[in-house]
C-alpha cells in the first residue's frame, strides 16, 4: 500500500519533447487552465492516478472535459489509443 505524503515533496523535473495529437493537447491545456494548474502538473496527476488504477477526474471535471472535447472537436476515444497514425 502506498501512503500519500502529508507535506510537499521535492522533485526534479526535466524538459521533454513529447508529440501529442493536436485536439487532445487543446483539451488538456483547456482543462489545465480551468483547474488553474500547469499542463505538466495535470499530466503528472493523470499518470500517477493511472499507475494506481484510479480515476483521475471527478464527475464534475468529466462534464467539463465533455464540453472541451466538443469545443475542440476531439472525437478520439480510449479504443482509438493504439490505432493512431500520424499524417505525412
Buried (B, 14 or more C-beta within 10 A) or exposed (E): EEEEEEEEEEEEEEEEEEEEEEBBBBBBBBBBEBEEEEEEEBBBBBEEEEEEEEEBBEEEBEEBBEEBBEEBEBEBEEEEEEEEEEEE
